[in-house]
Structure formats: C-alpha cells, structure tokens
Amino acid sequence: MGEKIALVTDSLSDLIPEIMEKYKVTVVPINIHFGSESFKDRVDITDEEFFERLRTSETMPKTSQPTPNDFEQVYKELLKEHDHVISLHISNKLSGTVQSAFMARLSFPEKEQGRIHVIDTLTGAMGEGLIVNAAGEAIEKGSLIDEVIARIKRAIDTSGIIWIPGSLKYLQKNGRIGGASALIGSILNIKPLIGCKESVYTVEKIRGLKNAVPKFMDYMMKKISPATKIVACIINNNMPREAAELELAVKENFKVTKLFRSGMGAGIGSHIGPDSFGVAWYAAE
C-alpha cells in the first residue's frame, strides 16, 4: 500500500477546477479588501465579481495572506487521513503566504511536523498552479513522498510564466508605474512583457500587441529548449484573440504534452487589471 499524500495550495495559484478536482487539492484562500469590505478569495467573491468591482471601484483593492491558523486547521484535518501533506505556495518575495504555512507547521508536535512539507514554488498564478499539477501527477503514479518532492523541485527548476496586461491603467493606479510612464505607454501603445521567478519583473517593453507573440516565443526559447516536452497553460482574461494566437504559437514551437487554459485571478489581477494574456510552463517527464 502506497503513501497517502494530500496537496494544499493557496488561491494565488489560480488553480483551475480540472486540476483541483482531479487531485483533490485543498485551496486556502487569500483575503481581498475593497475599502472596509473583506472577502475570502473564490469563497466569498468569484473572479468575475472581483474584476467587475475592480473596473468600477475608485480605490484599488488590497490583498492579505491567510493566517497561520487557516493553514493549521487544514493540516490538522488532512493529517487524520493522510501520511503526508505537501503545501505548495506563491513565492515568498510576492506574499507572506508561505511564511504563514511554515508557522502553522511549527505549531504541530515534532513528529507531525515531519509529515508536513511546505514548499515555495518561486512563482505565482498558474505558474504555481502547474507545479501543483506536477505534484498531483507524481502522487497519482504512486510515488513515495521523497520522489514527489524531488519531482516538484524539478518542475520548479524548469518552470516559467510570462504575461502582458491589456492596459497600463491599473499598474499606474496601484503605484507600479508613474502617471507619465502610463501616459506615454498609452500614446505609443507600449505594453510590458512581465515575468515571474521569485519576484515579478519586466522582460521587455513591446510596442503594439501585434509584436507580442514573437516576443513570447523568443523569451520561452531562451528559458527552455523547443526539443523539451512541456506542460503548458494559456492564460486569458478578456483577450481571447491574443490568447488564441499565443496558444497556436506555443503548440507550433514546443512539444506540448498537456495544455491547460485558465484566467488570471484576483492576486495578480489586483495589480495588472482585468485584461491580460500569457503562458506558463514546466518540463514534462
């Protein structure tokens, strides 16, 4: 009889139902704050409701990580029926979520701490969600805990995520860029190609969306060989034409063994706005 291993992640992973249901993943929600109102992400407010509020709200939303107690309660329940719990989270440089998970682990007796494995995925959104998928695949194959953790680390090492926001408006509103930069970018139709590995960074600035997909391919080919089989996810928030073009290019240029499709949730959406498209990936095995 193999080991029973449970998976936990946070809602910043933007985990799609297909993966969550297949591998019975427990998703711990972050907190979303619109002024004095607070919501549990994807529990009290859907992504659609969040972005509708974002479009009409005068103030930008804020987010906060789950508390250690939130994780402690989840771990306590899962340990009743599982030998191990693997808890996969957004990069520590982007959120304090993984620290809350580590603190929750320390609240257990030493023997039980050894059954809880908290891992920083060094990414976010469906970059994080795909790492959860890699873990689920390994567990489904009957891998032991050390083998699953080794697989997760290989997936993290070969993972990436890049995207483009449809507008600079929200980056300006939350102070990520200045008003002058937003105005010039709007006039010249300049969009940042954004990546995430440990932290969020600008890969390059692109003039016109018609030039975007080749830039996506250039960056991906620098990070992972086209000869490598990959698992990928196309991200689309209200930019279906651009996302479809990107999906076609990914399929044409890489050996895609599995392709998912998702949106961008409240975590990163609170910074970049309701419109975006992108791609996440890791090396398949």
C-alpha positions as CSV (number, residue, x, y, z in Angstrom):
1,M,0.0,0.0,0.0
2,G,1.5,3.4,-1.1
3,E,1.7,6.5,1.0
4,K,-1.4,8.7,1.2
5,I,-0.3,12.3,0.3
6,A,-2.6,15.3,0.3
7,L,-2.0,18.5,-1.6
8,V,-2.6,22.1,-0.4
9,T,-2.1,25.4,-2.2
10,D,-3.3,29.0,-1.9
11,S,-5.8,30.8,-4.1
12,L,-3.0,32.9,-5.6
13,S,-2.2,29.8,-7.7
14,D,-5.3,30.5,-9.8
15,L,-5.8,26.7,-9.7
16,I,-8.3,25.5,-12.3
17,P,-11.1,23.1,-11.3
18,E,-9.7,20.4,-13.6
19,I,-6.5,20.1,-11.5
20,M,-8.2,20.8,-8.2
21,E,-10.8,18.1,-8.5
22,K,-8.6,15.5,-10.2
23,Y,-6.0,15.6,-7.4
24,K,-8.4,16.7,-4.5
25,V,-6.3,19.8,-3.8
26,T,-7.3,21.9,-0.8
27,V,-7.1,25.6,-1.7
28,V,-6.6,28.1,1.2
29,P,-8.0,31.5,0.2
30,I,-6.2,34.8,0.5
31,N,-8.1,37.8,1.7
32,I,-9.3,40.5,-0.6
33,H,-10.1,44.0,0.8
34,F,-12.1,46.7,-1.0
35,G,-12.0,49.6,1.5
36,S,-13.7,48.3,4.6
37,E,-15.1,45.2,3.0
38,S,-13.2,41.9,3.1
39,F,-13.7,38.7,1.2
40,K,-12.2,35.2,1.1
41,D,-10.9,34.8,-2.5
42,R,-13.1,32.4,-4.6
43,V,-15.2,31.7,-1.5
44,D,-17.0,35.0,-0.8
45,I,-16.2,36.5,-4.2
46,T,-15.7,35.0,-7.6
47,D,-13.1,36.1,-10.1
48,E,-15.8,37.6,-12.2
49,E,-17.3,39.6,-9.3
50,F,-13.8,40.7,-8.3
51,F,-13.0,42.1,-11.7
52,E,-16.4,43.8,-12.0
53,R,-15.7,45.6,-8.7
54,L,-12.1,46.4,-9.9
55,R,-13.5,48.1,-13.1
56,T,-15.9,50.3,-11.1
57,S,-14.1,50.9,-7.8
58,E,-12.4,54.2,-7.1
59,T,-9.9,52.6,-4.7
60,M,-7.6,49.7,-5.6
61,P,-8.1,46.5,-3.7
62,K,-5.6,45.1,-1.3
63,T,-4.8,41.5,-0.5
64,S,-3.5,39.8,2.6
65,Q,-2.2,36.3,3.2
66,P,-4.1,33.5,5.0
67,T,-3.3,33.3,8.7
68,P,-1.2,30.5,10.2
69,N,-4.4,29.3,11.9
70,D,-6.0,28.9,8.5
71,F,-3.3,26.5,7.5
72,E,-3.2,24.8,10.9
73,Q,-6.8,23.8,10.6
74,V,-6.4,22.5,7.1
75,Y,-3.3,20.4,8.0
76,K,-5.0,19.0,11.1
77,E,-7.9,17.7,9.1
78,L,-5.8,16.3,6.3
79,L,-3.3,14.5,8.6
80,K,-6.2,12.5,10.0
81,E,-6.5,10.5,6.8
82,H,-3.1,11.1,5.1
83,D,0.5,10.1,5.8
84,H,1.8,13.4,4.4
85,V,0.7,16.9,3.4
86,I,2.5,18.8,0.7
87,S,1.7,22.6,0.8
88,L,2.8,24.5,-2.3
89,H,2.7,28.3,-2.3
90,I,3.4,31.5,-4.1
91,S,6.9,33.0,-4.0
92,N,7.9,34.3,-0.6
93,K,9.0,37.5,-2.4
94,L,5.5,38.2,-3.6
95,S,3.4,37.2,-0.5
96,G,3.8,36.2,3.1
97,T,1.6,33.2,2.4
98,V,4.3,30.6,2.6
99,Q,5.5,32.1,5.9
100,S,2.0,31.6,7.3
101,A,2.2,28.0,6.2
102,F,5.7,27.5,7.8
103,M,4.4,29.0,11.1
104,A,1.4,26.7,11.0
105,R,3.7,23.7,10.6
106,L,5.7,24.7,13.6
107,S,2.6,24.6,15.8
108,F,2.5,20.8,15.5
109,P,4.5,18.3,17.5
110,E,7.9,17.4,16.0
111,K,6.8,14.0,14.7
112,E,3.8,15.6,12.8
113,Q,6.0,18.4,11.5
114,G,7.9,15.7,9.6
115,R,4.6,14.9,7.8
116,I,4.0,18.5,6.6
117,H,6.1,19.7,3.7
118,V,5.9,23.4,2.9
119,I,7.4,24.4,-0.4
120,D,7.9,27.8,-2.0
121,T,7.2,27.4,-5.8
122,L,9.1,30.6,-6.5
123,T,6.3,31.7,-8.8
124,G,2.6,32.6,-8.8
125,A,-0.7,32.4,-10.7
126,M,-0.9,29.3,-13.0
127,G,2.9,29.1,-12.8
128,E,2.3,28.0,-9.2
129,G,-0.8,26.0,-10.3
130,L,1.2,24.0,-12.8
131,I,3.6,23.0,-10.0
132,V,0.6,21.6,-8.1
133,N,-0.3,19.7,-11.3
134,A,3.2,18.2,-11.4
135,A,2.8,17.1,-7.8
136,G,-0.6,15.6,-8.5
137,E,0.8,13.6,-11.4
138,A,3.6,12.2,-9.3
139,I,1.2,11.2,-6.5
140,E,-1.2,9.6,-8.9
141,K,1.7,7.4,-10.2
142,G,2.2,6.0,-6.7
143,S,5.4,7.9,-6.0
144,L,6.7,8.0,-2.4
145,I,6.9,11.3,-0.6
146,D,10.7,11.9,-1.3
147,E,10.1,11.1,-5.0
148,V,7.1,13.5,-5.2
149,I,9.2,16.3,-3.6
150,A,12.1,15.6,-6.0
151,R,9.6,15.9,-8.9
152,I,8.2,19.1,-7.6
153,K,11.7,20.6,-7.4
154,R,12.5,19.6,-11.0
155,A,9.2,21.2,-12.1
156,I,10.1,24.4,-10.3
157,D,13.6,24.5,-11.8
158,T,12.1,24.3,-15.4
159,S,9.0,26.4,-14.8
160,G,8.2,29.9,-16.1
161,I,5.3,32.3,-16.6
162,I,5.1,35.4,-18.7
163,W,2.1,37.7,-19.5
164,I,1.1,41.1,-20.9
165,P,-1.6,43.4,-19.3
166,G,-4.1,44.8,-21.7
167,S,-3.8,48.3,-20.1
168,L,-1.3,50.2,-18.0
169,K,-4.2,51.9,-16.1
170,Y,-4.1,49.6,-13.2
171,L,-0.3,49.4,-12.9
172,Q,-0.5,53.2,-12.6
173,K,-3.4,53.2,-10.1
174,N,-1.6,50.9,-7.6
175,G,1.7,52.8,-8.0
176,R,3.7,50.1,-10.0
177,I,4.4,52.8,-12.7
178,G,4.2,56.6,-12.7
179,G,1.5,58.6,-14.4
180,A,3.9,59.9,-17.1
181,S,5.0,56.4,-18.0
182,A,1.4,55.2,-18.2
183,L,0.5,58.2,-20.5
184,I,3.5,57.7,-22.8
185,G,2.8,53.9,-22.9
186,S,-0.8,54.6,-23.8
187,I,0.1,57.0,-26.6
188,L,2.8,54.8,-28.1
189,N,0.8,51.6,-27.4
190,I,3.7,50.2,-25.3
191,K,3.0,47.2,-23.1
192,P,5.4,45.4,-20.7
193,L,6.0,41.7,-21.1
194,I,6.1,40.6,-17.5
195,G,7.7,37.5,-16.0
196,C,7.7,35.9,-12.5
197,K,10.5,33.9,-11.0
198,E,10.8,34.6,-7.3
199,S,9.8,38.1,-8.0
200,V,7.8,39.9,-10.8
201,Y,10.0,41.7,-13.4
202,T,9.7,43.3,-16.8
203,V,11.2,41.1,-19.5
204,E,10.9,43.9,-22.1
205,K,8.6,46.6,-23.4
206,I,6.7,45.8,-26.6
207,R,5.2,48.4,-29.0
208,G,1.9,47.1,-30.3
209,L,0.3,43.8,-29.4
210,K,0.9,42.5,-33.0
211,N,4.5,42.1,-31.9
212,A,3.8,40.4,-28.7
213,V,3.6,36.7,-29.6
214,P,7.0,36.6,-31.3
215,K,8.4,38.2,-28.1
216,F,6.8,35.5,-26.0
217,M,8.4,32.8,-28.2
218,D,11.8,34.5,-28.0
219,Y,11.7,34.5,-24.2
220,M,10.4,31.0,-23.9
221,M,13.1,29.6,-26.2
222,K,15.8,31.3,-24.0
223,K,14.4,29.5,-20.9
224,I,13.5,26.1,-22.2
225,S,14.6,24.2,-25.4
226,P,11.9,23.6,-28.0
227,A,13.1,20.0,-28.0
228,T,11.9,19.6,-24.4
229,K,8.5,18.2,-23.8
230,I,6.4,20.7,-21.8
231,V,3.2,21.0,-19.8
232,A,1.7,24.5,-20.5
233,C,-1.2,26.7,-19.6
234,I,-2.6,29.6,-21.7
235,I,-3.8,32.4,-19.6
236,N,-6.7,34.6,-20.9
237,N,-8.5,37.4,-19.2
238,N,-10.7,39.1,-21.8
239,M,-8.1,38.9,-24.5
240,P,-9.3,35.8,-26.4
241,R,-7.8,36.7,-29.8
242,E,-4.3,37.3,-28.5
243,A,-4.5,34.2,-26.2
244,A,-5.6,32.1,-29.2
245,E,-2.7,33.4,-31.3
246,L,-0.3,32.7,-28.4
247,E,-1.7,29.1,-27.9
248,L,-1.1,28.4,-31.6
249,A,2.5,29.6,-31.4
250,V,3.2,27.6,-28.3
251,K,1.9,24.4,-30.0
252,E,3.9,25.1,-33.2
253,N,7.2,25.8,-31.4
254,F,7.2,23.4,-28.5
255,K,6.4,19.8,-27.8
256,V,3.3,20.3,-25.6
257,T,2.2,17.1,-23.9
258,K,-0.6,18.7,-21.9
259,L,-2.2,22.1,-22.4
260,F,-4.4,23.8,-19.8
261,R,-6.4,27.1,-20.1
262,S,-7.1,29.5,-17.3
263,G,-7.7,33.1,-16.3
264,M,-5.7,35.3,-14.1
265,G,-7.2,35.6,-10.6
266,A,-7.5,38.3,-8.0
267,G,-4.0,38.0,-6.7
268,I,-2.1,39.3,-9.7
269,G,-5.2,40.8,-11.3
270,S,-5.4,43.3,-8.4
271,H,-2.2,44.8,-9.8
272,I,-2.4,44.4,-13.5
273,G,-6.2,44.8,-14.1
274,P,-9.0,42.7,-15.6
275,D,-7.4,42.2,-19.1
276,S,-4.3,40.1,-19.7
277,F,-2.9,37.1,-21.6
278,G,0.1,34.9,-21.1
279,V,1.6,31.4,-20.8
280,A,3.0,29.2,-18.0
281,W,5.0,26.0,-18.4
282,Y,7.3,23.4,-17.0
283,A,9.3,20.4,-18.4
284,A,7.2,17.2,-18.7
285,E,8.6,13.8,-17.7
